Amino acid sequence: MEQPITKEGTLALIDTFAYLFRSYYMSAKTKPLTNDKGFPTGLLTGLVGMVKKFYKDKKTCLLSCLP
């Protein structure tokens, strides 16, 4: 397992398309997530969840999601 990044000022760059790709195929295997108006929210929910997990696991100070 990788060591957490603890040096202050460390910047982590996230490949957003890779996370969206993973989220899309993850949501295809589960029940579709929608809001109260029926708008699909599975991709965004998956993306935000993965970014939050990355931030929590790596303990970075700076985080940027690239398109």
GROMACS elastic network, one bead per residue, 0.5 to 0.9 nm:
[ bonds ]
;  ai    aj funct       b0    kb
    2     5     6  0.88629   500
    2    58     6  0.85773   500
    3     6     6  0.87682   500
    3    58     6  0.77720   500
    4    57     6  0.68714   500
    4    59     6  0.61472   500
    4    60     6  0.79396   500
    5     8     6  0.85100   500
    5    10     6  0.73239   500
    5    57     6  0.89502   500
    5    58     6  0.54923   500
    5    59     6  0.59094   500
    5    60     6  0.57893   500
    5    61     6  0.85588   500
    6     9     6  0.88298   500
    6    10     6  0.77133   500
    6    58     6  0.79686   500
    6    59     6  0.64502   500
    6    60     6  0.65946   500
    6    61     6  0.79557   500
    7    10     6  0.59319   500
    7    60     6  0.80202   500
    7    61     6  0.81156   500
    8    60     6  0.78400   500
    8    61     6  0.61634   500
    8    62     6  0.86701   500
    9    60     6  0.80607   500
    9    61     6  0.58415   500
    9    62     6  0.65457   500
   10    60     6  0.62403   500
   10    61     6  0.59148   500
   10    62     6  0.60698   500
   10    63     6  0.84898   500
   11    60     6  0.69060   500
   11    61     6  0.67827   500
   11    63     6  0.57452   500
   11    64     6  0.74606   500
   12    55     6  0.89079   500
   12    58     6  0.89567   500
   12    60     6  0.67956   500
   12    61     6  0.82770   500
   12    62     6  0.62723   500
   12    64     6  0.63224   500
   12    65     6  0.85438   500
   13    62     6  0.87310   500
   13    63     6  0.61514   500
   13    64     6  0.50093   500
   13    65     6  0.59089   500
   13    66     6  0.67971   500
   14    17     6  0.88563   500
   14    18     6  0.85190   500
   14    19     6  0.82103   500
   14    51     6  0.80558   500
   14    63     6  0.76072   500
   14    64     6  0.61627   500
   14    66     6  0.59534   500
   14    67     6  0.88072   500
   15    18     6  0.55572   500
   15    19     6  0.66798   500
   15    20     6  0.89106   500
   15    64     6  0.89491   500
   15    65     6  0.62505   500
   15    66     6  0.54371   500
   15    67     6  0.68250   500
   16    19     6  0.51162   500
   16    20     6  0.60914   500
   16    21     6  0.85206   500
   16    47     6  0.78789   500
   16    65     6  0.57343   500
   16    66     6  0.56058   500
   16    67     6  0.55316   500
   17    21     6  0.59921   500
   17    22     6  0.85727   500
   17    66     6  0.80756   500
   17    67     6  0.64163   500
   18    21     6  0.50406   500
   18    22     6  0.62619   500
   18    23     6  0.85349   500
   19    22     6  0.51127   500
   19    23     6  0.60060   500
   19    24     6  0.85133   500
   19    46     6  0.80774   500
   19    47     6  0.59709   500
   19    50     6  0.72810   500
   19    51     6  0.83907   500
   20    24     6  0.59502   500
   20    25     6  0.86710   500
   20    43     6  0.64040   500
   20    44     6  0.79608   500
   20    46     6  0.76702   500
   20    47     6  0.60330   500
   21    24     6  0.51675   500
   21    25     6  0.64820   500
   21    26     6  0.85736   500
   21    43     6  0.87292   500
   22    25     6  0.54439   500
   22    26     6  0.60357   500
   22    27     6  0.85770   500
   22    43     6  0.89892   500
   22    46     6  0.83487   500
   22    47     6  0.85502   500
   23    27     6  0.60101   500
   23    28     6  0.85368   500
   23    42     6  0.75479   500
   23    43     6  0.54969   500
   23    44     6  0.80842   500
   23    45     6  0.83280   500
   23    46     6  0.51267   500
   23    47     6  0.62636   500
   23    50     6  0.85678   500
   24    27     6  0.52578   500
   24    28     6  0.62691   500
   24    42     6  0.76546   500
   24    43     6  0.58017   500
   24    46     6  0.80986   500
   25    29     6  0.67546   500
   26    29     6  0.55657   500
   26    30     6  0.68742   500
   26    42     6  0.89866   500
   26    43     6  0.88741   500
   26    46     6  0.81221   500
   27    30     6  0.51762   500
   27    31     6  0.70258   500
   27    32     6  0.63588   500
   27    33     6  0.79429   500
   27    42     6  0.61102   500
   27    43     6  0.71429   500
   27    46     6  0.78711   500
   28    31     6  0.75795   500
   28    32     6  0.73573   500
   29    32     6  0.86678   500
   30    33     6  0.86138   500
   32    40     6  0.71084   500
   32    41     6  0.80632   500
   32    42     6  0.63377   500
   33    38     6  0.87260   500
   33    39     6  0.84388   500
   33    40     6  0.58581   500
   33    41     6  0.55076   500
   33    43     6  0.85804   500
   33    45     6  0.82614   500
   34    37     6  0.75525   500
   34    38     6  0.52060   500
   34    39     6  0.51865   500
   34    41     6  0.50922   500
   34    42     6  0.68584   500
   35    38     6  0.53316   500
   35    39     6  0.54770   500
   35    40     6  0.66470   500
   35    41     6  0.65878   500
   36    39     6  0.75022   500
   38    41     6  0.88715   500
   40    43     6  0.78786   500
   40    44     6  0.88899   500
   41    44     6  0.55679   500
   41    45     6  0.60650   500
   41    46     6  0.85932   500
   42    45     6  0.51028   500
   42    46     6  0.60289   500
   42    47     6  0.85092   500
   43    46     6  0.51949   500
   43    47     6  0.60761   500
   43    48     6  0.86045   500
   44    48     6  0.60044   500
   44    49     6  0.83393   500
   45    48     6  0.53500   500
   45    49     6  0.60683   500
   45    50     6  0.86614   500
   46    49     6  0.50988   500
   46    50     6  0.61813   500
   46    51     6  0.86505   500
   47    50     6  0.52722   500
   47    51     6  0.62185   500
   47    52     6  0.85890   500
   48    51     6  0.51416   500
   48    52     6  0.60415   500
   48    53     6  0.85293   500
   49    52     6  0.51603   500
   49    53     6  0.61508   500
   49    54     6  0.86209   500
   50    53     6  0.50591   500
   50    54     6  0.61104   500
   50    55     6  0.85892   500
   51    54     6  0.50582   500
   51    55     6  0.61305   500
   51    56     6  0.85583   500
   51    65     6  0.86018   500
   52    55     6  0.51129   500
   52    56     6  0.60993   500
   52    57     6  0.85371   500
   53    56     6  0.50901   500
   53    57     6  0.59565   500
   53    58     6  0.84059   500
   54    57     6  0.52028   500
   54    58     6  0.58969   500
   54    59     6  0.79841   500
   54    60     6  0.87145   500
   55    58     6  0.54750   500
   55    59     6  0.55284   500
   55    60     6  0.60996   500
   55    61     6  0.85491   500
   55    63     6  0.76208   500
   56    59     6  0.53489   500
   56    60     6  0.79436   500
   57    60     6  0.84690   500
   60    63     6  0.68479   500
